[in-house]
Amino acid sequence: MAGRTILISGGGIAGPAVAYWLQRYGFDCTIVERSAAPRAGGHAVDLRGASPWVVERMGLLDAVRARSLHERGLRMVDARGTKKVEMPAEAFGGRGVVADIEILRGDLAGILADATGDDVEYRYDQRVVGLEQDGDGVHARFSSGDEQRFDLVIGADGSHSTVRRLSFGPESRFSHPLGAYNAHFSISPELAAASGLDRDSSDDWFTIHNAPGRRMVGTRPDRDGGVKAMFIFGAEGVDAGVLRDPVEQRRVLRERFAGMGWKTPALLAAMDMADDFYFDSYAQVKMPSWVNGRVALLGDAGYSPSPASGQGTNLAIVGAYVLAGELALTQGDPAGLTEYEGAMRDYVERNQKLMPGGVDIMIPRSAAAIRMGHVLNRVMLSKPLRPLVARAFAAEDPFTPREYPDQLADAASSN
Ligand SMILES: Cc1cc2nc3c(=O)[nH]c(=O)nc-3n(C[C@H](O)[C@H](O)[C@H](O)COP(=O)(O)OP(=O)(O)OC[C@H]3O[C@@H](n4cnc5c(N)ncnc54)[C@H](O)[C@@H]3O)c2cc1C
């Protein structure tokens, strides 16, 4: 094969997934990951679209199901915690807000990393700091001071990708903010109890509470009996510099969500004790091309659809499968990267389309709009409409990736 050594920046979802397929096809993969160790837990992601099909081909669907969260569905409550809407996960054929398969991002990343086996080299606590390519390969420099040549480089380092910045240009050219911020953190069972957030069976739901002024608070069950907390709010009036200042992030949250009902005060009180506080803006990554010579972007780095879409994990896993398959077909020639882009472009663009109303549907402006949302959801769930909505969801995603023959892997291993 012309391109045998491949550097992958990012050991999240897309990185290990593409390494899994590339090593099966006979490529030598090195993954650099900036975290010091694999990160467990994190937020819940869902396997939608074609991704369960890919995960099944990897032989990992049972492992994923065994680790999944078993959320019962989405529940909307008012300020007193009174139920307004209940959308079971199985409504709409498992394609609603809560999908058939929900799993913590860290658990999925761990399953994928374990599946890559010993042939893939993982270098933790390390970043790419320089990339220079010529006709034959790419010279990479690392934060450790090491330097190494690779035949190809894949940037799977998330929506704030370093590979994208080094090989394509600054983030501001490609990242399109959607006008909202989101914060997530985990609350251990002990902290939940101490904060007055004792879990009961009703907490097996993804529960959300909206308040006027574009604010949403939510809780999801954690696998250990704890709680995952989430806050989403409109970006108006908040300086973008907040993204660089974790102290300010917490202050803004407390200010924005002051006076909100349901469990909001207890969740805010628990926030300061959480050790995995995460804050970012909702944004989509849109690029004219994900390929520059011997460097390609994969997953959120090239085409994050934003957490608002629920499709990021799907695109990362399907993209990994297609990218590796095309490189196998072209025997590692950079032309395979262009083929990957051609095969994925339409699927990505369809999955970046948000539901009508976009983020505004998630964080309505007024009390009337919140009530209207509850009514609309109840209508969608009504007996006559439910099957029609399910069919509309199913028709949204007709993409079936090409079946890259398993013989490719067999041929590679006998070379
Ligand atoms: C709060 C939140 C909620 C979400 N909810 C959903 C959901 O419900 N459904 C869904 O499908 N998707 C959801 N997503 C999106 C989903 O997590 C991503 O789309 C998916 O994980 C994409 O995988 P990835 O591997 O491309 O990126 P990531 O999972 O972000 O992985 C990138 C990896 O690169 C590493 N990295 C970053 N920079 C560097 C560097 N310079 N050098 C080396 N390593 C680096 C990071 O540490 C990380 O491990 C959500 C995302 C967030 C943030």
The ligand as an SDF file (V2000), in Angstrom:
LIG
                    3D

 53 58  0  0  0  0  0  0  0  0999 V2000
  -22.4570   18.4250   25.4970 C   0  0  0  0  0  0  0  0  0  0  0  0
  -22.5500   17.5780   24.2920 C   0  0  0  0  0  0  0  0  0  0  0  0
  -23.6970   16.8090   24.0730 C   0  0  0  0  0  0  0  0  0  0  0  0
  -23.7700   16.0010   22.9460 C   0  0  0  0  0  0  0  0  0  0  0  0
  -24.8720   15.2370   22.7170 N   0  0  0  0  0  0  0  0  0  0  0  0
  -24.8950   14.4190   21.6470 C   0  0  0  0  0  0  0  0  0  0  0  0
  -25.9840   13.5580   21.3850 C   0  0  0  0  0  0  0  0  0  0  0  0
  -26.9680   13.5420   22.1040 O   0  0  0  0  0  0  0  0  0  0  0  0
  -25.9340   12.7560   20.3090 N   0  0  0  0  0  0  0  0  0  0  0  0
  -24.8570   12.7180   19.4740 C   0  0  0  0  0  0  0  0  0  0  0  0
  -24.8400   11.9540   18.5230 O   0  0  0  0  0  0  0  0  0  0  0  0
  -23.8250   13.5330   19.6790 N   0  0  0  0  0  0  0  0  0  0  0  0
  -23.8180   14.3710   20.7370 C   0  0  0  0  0  0  0  0  0  0  0  0
  -22.7670   15.1890   20.9340 N   0  0  0  0  0  0  0  0  0  0  0  0
  -21.7060   15.2130   19.9530 C   0  0  0  0  0  0  0  0  0  0  0  0
  -20.7550   14.0780   20.1000 C   0  0  0  0  0  0  0  0  0  0  0  0
  -20.1720   14.0320   21.3830 O   0  0  0  0  0  0  0  0  0  0  0  0
  -19.6910   14.3020   19.0530 C   0  0  0  0  0  0  0  0  0  0  0  0
  -20.2960   14.6460   17.8390 O   0  0  0  0  0  0  0  0  0  0  0  0
  -18.9190   13.0550   18.8520 C   0  0  0  0  0  0  0  0  0  0  0  0
  -18.3030   12.6950   20.0700 O   0  0  0  0  0  0  0  0  0  0  0  0
  -17.8830   13.2930   17.7510 C   0  0  0  0  0  0  0  0  0  0  0  0
  -16.7630   12.5220   17.9460 O   0  0  0  0  0  0  0  0  0  0  0  0
  -15.3090   13.0520   17.5650 P   0  0  0  0  0  0  0  0  0  0  0  0
  -14.4180   11.9070   17.8340 O   0  0  0  0  0  0  0  0  0  0  0  0
  -15.3520   13.6740   16.2180 O   0  0  0  0  0  0  0  0  0  0  0  0
  -15.0180   14.2430   18.5730 O   0  0  0  0  0  0  0  0  0  0  0  0
  -14.7970   14.1860   20.1320 P   0  0  0  0  0  0  0  0  0  0  0  0
  -15.6590   13.1470   20.7440 O   0  0  0  0  0  0  0  0  0  0  0  0
  -14.9180   15.5800   20.6120 O   0  0  0  0  0  0  0  0  0  0  0  0
  -13.2900   13.6980   20.2960 O   0  0  0  0  0  0  0  0  0  0  0  0
  -12.2060   14.5060   19.9800 C   0  0  0  0  0  0  0  0  0  0  0  0
  -11.0160   14.0430   20.7870 C   0  0  0  0  0  0  0  0  0  0  0  0
   -9.8880   14.7810   20.3830 O   0  0  0  0  0  0  0  0  0  0  0  0
   -9.1530   15.1520   21.5280 C   0  0  0  0  0  0  0  0  0  0  0  0
   -8.4050   16.3580   21.1640 N   0  0  0  0  0  0  0  0  0  0  0  0
   -8.8570   17.6080   21.0170 C   0  0  0  0  0  0  0  0  0  0  0  0
   -7.8750   18.4130   20.6290 N   0  0  0  0  0  0  0  0  0  0  0  0
   -6.7790   17.6530   20.5310 C   0  0  0  0  0  0  0  0  0  0  0  0
   -5.4410   17.9170   20.1480 C   0  0  0  0  0  0  0  0  0  0  0  0
   -5.0470   19.1390   19.8340 N   0  0  0  0  0  0  0  0  0  0  0  0
   -4.5590   16.8910   20.1190 N   0  0  0  0  0  0  0  0  0  0  0  0
   -4.9420   15.6290   20.4580 C   0  0  0  0  0  0  0  0  0  0  0  0
   -6.1940   15.3260   20.8330 N   0  0  0  0  0  0  0  0  0  0  0  0
   -7.0990   16.3280   20.8560 C   0  0  0  0  0  0  0  0  0  0  0  0
  -10.1860   15.3850   22.6020 C   0  0  0  0  0  0  0  0  0  0  0  0
   -9.6380   15.2790   23.9020 O   0  0  0  0  0  0  0  0  0  0  0  0
  -11.1700   14.2690   22.2880 C   0  0  0  0  0  0  0  0  0  0  0  0
  -10.8380   13.0780   22.9740 O   0  0  0  0  0  0  0  0  0  0  0  0
  -22.6840   16.0000   22.0320 C   0  0  0  0  0  0  0  0  0  0  0  0
  -21.5570   16.7780   22.2650 C   0  0  0  0  0  0  0  0  0  0  0  0
  -21.4870   17.5550   23.3750 C   0  0  0  0  0  0  0  0  0  0  0  0
  -20.2420   18.3750   23.5880 C   0  0  0  0  0  0  0  0  0  0  0  0
  1  2  1  0
  2  3  1  0
  2 52  2  0
  3  4  2  0
  4  5  1  0
  4 50  1  0
  5  6  2  0
  6  7  1  0
  6 13  1  0
  7  8  2  0
  7  9  1  0
  9 10  1  0
 10 11  2  0
 10 12  1  0
 12 13  2  0
 13 14  1  0
 14 15  1  0
 14 50  1  0
 15 16  1  0
 16 17  1  0
 16 18  1  0
 18 19  1  0
 18 20  1  0
 20 21  1  0
 20 22  1  0
 22 23  1  0
 23 24  1  0
 24 25  2  0
 24 26  1  0
 24 27  1  0
 27 28  1  0
 28 29  2  0
 28 30  1  0
 28 31  1  0
 31 32  1  0
 32 33  1  0
 33 34  1  0
 33 48  1  0
 34 35  1  0
 35 36  1  0
 35 46  1  0
 36 37  1  0
 36 45  1  0
 37 38  2  0
 38 39  1  0
 39 40  1  0
 39 45  2  0
 40 41  1  0
 40 42  2  0
 42 43  1  0
 43 44  2  0
 44 45  1  0
 46 47  1  0
 46 48  1  0
 48 49  1  0
 50 51  2  0
 51 52  1  0
 52 53  1  0
M  END
$$$$
